Amino acid sequence: MELLIITNGEMQDCIWKELTKRLMAVSGNVGYTDKRPLEVTVINQNDIIPWQFPPKCEYMYGEWLREEMDEGEIPKTCCDPDLAIIRCSD
């Protein structure tokens, strides 16, 4: 399941840590059938209006990142050209 969340401001690290913890609890590892894997992308509205390429990703959660997240790493804000596809598919 893929979710796109657009915020109207920057979020604090403590919020990202709590969100990651909760997503890890409900998201299923790839290959398991009891829970579906989640992919969550968070974009700050102020970073996409006006549009600039490459767009900035505020936060990303996905099962391919689980190992790093198990070790306490939280995804950092970064520019991600792949987000342009999400933006253009609205």
C-alpha positions, 0 to 999 in steps of 0.5 A: 500500500502506498501513501502520499502525505502532504504537510503544510510545514516541517516536522520535528525529528521526534515526530519522524521517530514516532511515525517510524515506530508505528509504521514498523508495527503495522507494515508487513515485511515483503513476502509475508501474508499477514500484513501488507507492506507500506510505502509512505512518502511525506512532502512539505507543501512549501517545498513543491509550490512553486514546483522545483526539480528535483522535488524534496522528500521530507520523509520516506518509509518503505520495507526496503529501509526496515533494516536501517530503521531497526538500527534506529536510523530515520530517513533524512530529508532529501531531493528525490527525482522519482517524486516528480512521477508521483506529482505528475500522476495526480 
